[in-house]
Amino acid sequence: MAKNDLVLENVTKKFGGLTAVDRLDMEVCQGQIYGLIGPNGAGKTTIFNCITGIHPCEEGRILWKGDDITKLPPHRIAAKGILRTFQTIRLFPQMSVAENIMSGRHVKSSQGWWHGIMHTPKSRRDERENWLKVEEQLEFFQLHEFTVQPVQSLPYGLQRRVEIARAMAAEPSLLILDEPAAGLNDKETMGLLKLVFRIREMGVTILLIEHDMDLVMQLTEKLTVINFGKKIAEGTPAQIQQNKDVIEAYLGSDDDD
């Protein structure tokens, strides 16, 4: 039986009088590609923000490998191996591809600030190791030819690849992808599909939000569907496709006419 890596228990998030996430339970198993879907405004990104510590939840708890991470700040959650990308790409536009990927390594550094200033042996070892990891990501994501280019000069699809490479440079156990196919053409989307499978083969658990339903159904092993912050369905892609509550949430019911 697969072990649960990430567990959400009764998670609730409110903004004033609005309940964005309402008593959500969810379990993501180790090595799984898990999808979180729902109509626009359903609360999906808010859930990701709660998991990664950006938004504290009012009720419930979030467990990672058995540890309660509900109240931890984002940098400590990242240090535990939970890394994410964003719906809107957040890179350093004037920095090179390699430098952007290197920025993802900060959560792995164990040296104090004085090591860098004094250029100690520990600092030099750390820098060598970091650049080796950057080199691995450049190779894995096929970005070598763009190593020294500023990311703002790259087309959108390549920028998305750089963003995922930066997250992978931190050696995540859980990679959270927020609409990774947004803005991609058909060829880029197919490349993303293959890339996510390759990342999973490395032992990384993947949790994603995605509006491209064809991609979701090909990629994920299990799905949670939410609407107005509430879970309305959970199951395999085949089960979700046949679920009347999901169909109603996306397409509306006859009573809505």
Wavefront OBJ file of the C-alpha trace (Angstrom):
o trace
v 0.000 0.000 0.000
v 1.364 3.431 -0.973
v 2.351 5.726 1.872
v 0.592 9.091 2.201
v 3.124 11.915 1.807
v 0.734 14.857 2.057
v -2.444 14.865 4.139
v -4.949 17.714 4.470
v -7.439 17.342 7.314
v -10.464 19.636 7.549
v -8.479 22.527 6.041
v -10.422 25.792 6.009
v -9.288 29.183 4.737
v -11.352 32.371 4.987
v -10.852 35.873 3.625
v -13.131 38.096 5.669
v -16.623 36.710 5.207
v -15.632 34.552 2.220
v -14.771 30.899 2.800
v -12.262 30.100 0.051
v -11.515 26.551 1.233
v -14.148 24.716 3.231
v -13.153 21.722 5.411
v -11.055 20.052 2.747
v -9.681 16.535 3.253
v -7.139 15.221 0.767
v -4.387 12.595 0.724
v -1.545 12.459 -1.808
v 0.493 9.265 -1.896
v 4.235 9.021 -2.363
v 5.236 8.963 -6.042
v 1.746 9.911 -7.232
v 0.746 12.456 -9.878
v -2.279 14.023 -8.236
v -4.578 16.597 -9.802
v -6.629 19.336 -8.170
v -9.284 20.681 -10.531
v -12.391 22.841 -10.465
v -13.966 25.881 -12.136
v -12.290 29.294 -11.996
v -12.506 30.768 -8.507
v -13.079 27.390 -6.855
v -10.206 27.874 -4.391
v -7.506 25.724 -5.996
v -4.576 28.159 -5.787
v -5.614 29.087 -2.237
v -5.154 25.423 -1.305
v -1.646 25.479 -2.776
v -0.941 28.674 -0.832
v -2.059 26.984 2.395
v 0.134 23.941 1.742
v 3.198 26.103 1.060
v 2.639 28.423 4.029
v 1.714 31.580 2.100
v -1.764 31.634 3.638
v -2.309 30.267 7.159
v -5.497 28.212 7.422
v -8.082 28.981 10.116
v -9.013 25.369 10.800
v -7.622 21.919 10.194
v -4.056 20.795 9.690
v -1.613 19.848 6.973
v 0.732 16.904 7.453
v 3.881 16.203 5.448
v 5.386 12.746 5.940
v 3.629 12.634 9.307
v 4.857 16.038 10.527
v 2.416 18.890 11.130
v 3.485 21.786 8.867
v 0.292 23.847 9.272
v 1.924 26.777 11.061
v 5.347 26.704 9.403
v 6.536 29.688 7.314
v 7.149 29.177 3.569
v 10.958 28.914 3.795
v 10.776 26.096 6.344
v 8.202 24.229 4.263
v 10.455 24.599 1.199
v 13.394 23.283 3.231
v 11.329 20.149 3.951
v 11.194 19.428 0.222
v 7.907 21.042 -0.857
v 8.575 23.308 -3.861
v 6.187 24.989 -6.270
v 5.731 26.929 -9.460
v 3.157 29.677 -9.930
v 0.252 30.276 -12.279
v 2.034 33.427 -13.469
v 5.719 32.813 -14.143
v 7.924 34.401 -11.465
v 11.482 34.503 -12.726
v 14.224 37.136 -12.524
v 13.863 38.517 -16.076
v 17.291 40.115 -16.456
v 19.199 37.199 -14.946
v 20.451 34.344 -17.098
v 18.809 30.939 -17.302
v 21.624 29.428 -15.215
v 21.374 32.160 -12.590
v 17.620 31.702 -12.297
v 18.056 27.974 -11.768
v 20.826 28.658 -9.245
v 18.421 30.839 -7.244
v 16.461 27.685 -6.446
v 19.447 26.278 -4.563
v 19.220 28.701 -1.646
v 17.048 26.317 0.391
v 19.799 23.678 0.224
v 22.599 25.877 1.545
v 23.746 25.150 5.098
v 26.450 27.812 5.317
v 26.229 31.053 7.262
v 26.455 34.422 5.542
v 30.054 34.892 6.720
v 31.226 31.858 4.698
v 30.366 33.656 1.457
v 31.976 36.910 2.532
v 35.212 35.199 3.596
v 35.108 32.704 0.717
v 35.816 29.824 3.085
v 36.446 26.226 1.946
v 32.862 25.447 2.977
v 31.637 28.261 0.750
v 33.682 27.001 -2.206
v 32.409 23.426 -1.739
v 28.853 24.681 -1.524
v 29.252 26.736 -4.699
v 30.748 23.800 -6.624
v 27.918 21.526 -5.546
v 25.307 24.132 -6.478
v 26.705 24.628 -9.973
v 26.792 20.853 -10.491
v 23.076 20.756 -9.644
v 22.423 23.640 -12.042
v 24.291 21.724 -14.743
v 22.081 18.690 -14.096
v 18.937 20.767 -14.567
v 20.226 22.410 -17.726
v 20.805 18.926 -19.118
v 17.519 17.427 -17.882
v 15.377 20.294 -19.176
v 17.362 20.681 -22.420
v 18.286 24.284 -21.664
v 22.045 24.146 -22.315
v 21.989 26.343 -25.401
v 20.233 29.089 -23.401
v 22.518 28.944 -20.333
v 23.749 32.552 -20.414
v 20.696 34.154 -22.016
v 18.507 36.418 -19.869
v 15.184 34.665 -19.381
v 13.238 37.705 -20.596
v 14.624 36.985 -24.090
v 13.146 33.462 -24.154
v 9.727 32.478 -25.498
v 7.052 31.726 -22.934
v 7.295 27.941 -23.224
v 11.011 27.975 -22.410
v 10.448 30.333 -19.489
v 7.982 27.838 -18.055
v 10.644 25.138 -18.374
v 13.173 27.342 -16.565
v 10.692 27.887 -13.727
v 10.208 24.149 -13.236
v 13.979 23.621 -13.484
v 14.503 26.178 -10.707
v 12.088 24.290 -8.447
v 13.784 20.988 -9.280
v 17.208 22.452 -8.450
v 16.066 22.477 -4.807
v 15.652 18.678 -4.975
v 11.971 18.548 -3.997
v 10.160 15.506 -2.678
v 6.850 17.163 -3.597
v 6.629 19.380 -6.681
v 3.511 21.574 -6.838
v 2.638 22.862 -10.307
v 0.056 25.624 -10.666
v -1.350 25.513 -14.217
v 1.936 24.460 -15.859
v 0.359 24.213 -19.340
v -1.156 27.719 -19.284
v -0.032 29.625 -22.385
v 1.632 26.612 -24.006
v 0.934 25.446 -27.557
v 0.099 21.812 -28.389
v 3.724 20.810 -28.971
v 4.884 22.435 -25.738
v 2.031 20.811 -23.821
v 3.043 17.380 -25.099
v 6.619 18.135 -24.059
v 5.357 19.083 -20.601
v 3.455 15.796 -20.342
v 6.626 13.805 -21.011
v 8.627 16.012 -18.663
v 6.261 15.484 -15.718
v 6.392 11.720 -16.212
v 10.204 11.865 -16.210
v 10.195 13.907 -13.000
v 7.915 11.342 -11.353
v 10.317 8.580 -12.436
v 12.940 10.320 -10.284
v 10.761 9.610 -7.226
v 9.177 13.062 -6.957
v 5.523 13.281 -5.913
v 3.590 15.758 -8.062
v 0.505 17.798 -7.220
v -0.927 20.004 -9.941
v -3.697 22.375 -10.894
v -4.514 22.384 -14.579
v -7.394 23.552 -16.777
v -6.346 21.503 -19.820
v -8.597 18.510 -19.173
v -7.012 16.372 -21.900
v -3.652 16.815 -20.186
v -5.136 16.156 -16.740
v -6.782 12.928 -17.829
v -3.572 11.644 -19.455
v -1.281 12.710 -16.649
v -2.910 12.168 -13.276
v -3.612 8.997 -11.313
v -6.084 10.567 -8.893
v -8.085 13.785 -8.787
v -9.840 15.940 -6.253
v -12.493 18.276 -7.659
v -13.552 21.372 -5.720
v -16.240 23.965 -6.302
v -16.796 27.062 -4.142
v -14.057 25.779 -1.829
v -15.731 22.423 -1.158
v -14.662 18.991 -2.353
v -17.379 17.618 -4.619
v -15.621 14.532 -5.968
v -12.501 12.421 -5.685
v -11.277 9.469 -7.711
v -9.468 8.303 -10.815
v -9.728 10.311 -14.044
v -12.202 7.754 -15.420
v -14.401 8.063 -12.331
v -14.284 11.858 -12.391
v -15.291 12.021 -16.060
v -18.512 10.155 -15.218
v -19.337 12.050 -12.019
v -22.588 14.014 -12.342
v -21.562 16.610 -9.725
v -18.372 17.370 -11.638
v -20.234 17.649 -14.941
v -22.738 20.012 -13.323
v -19.980 22.174 -11.781
v -18.254 22.614 -15.131
v -21.241 22.731 -17.462
v -24.095 23.869 -15.218
v -27.386 22.112 -14.586
v -30.735 22.459 -16.306
v -31.916 24.470 -13.288
v -29.308 27.165 -14.111
v -31.063 28.045 -17.374
l 1 2 3 4 5 6 7 8 9 10 11 12 13 14 15 16 17 18 19 20 21 22 23 24 25 26 27 28 29 30 31 32 33 34 35 36 37 38 39 40 41 42 43 44 45 46 47 48 49 50 51 52 53 54 55 56 57 58 59 60 61 62 63 64 65 66 67 68 69 70 71 72 73 74 75 76 77 78 79 80 81 82 83 84 85 86 87 88 89 90 91 92 93 94 95 96 97 98 99 100 101 102 103 104 105 106 107 108 109 110 111 112 113 114 115 116 117 118 119 120 121 122 123 124 125 126 127 128 129 130 131 132 133 134 135 136 137 138 139 140 141 142 143 144 145 146 147 148 149 150 151 152 153 154 155 156 157 158 159 160 161 162 163 164 165 166 167 168 169 170 171 172 173 174 175 176 177 178 179 180 181 182 183 184 185 186 187 188 189 190 191 192 193 194 195 196 197 198 199 200 201 202 203 204 205 206 207 208 209 210 211 212 213 214 215 216 217 218 219 220 221 222 223 224 225 226 227 228 229 230 231 232 233 234 235 236 237 238 239 240 241 242 243 244 245 246 247 248 249 250 251 252 253 254 255 256 257
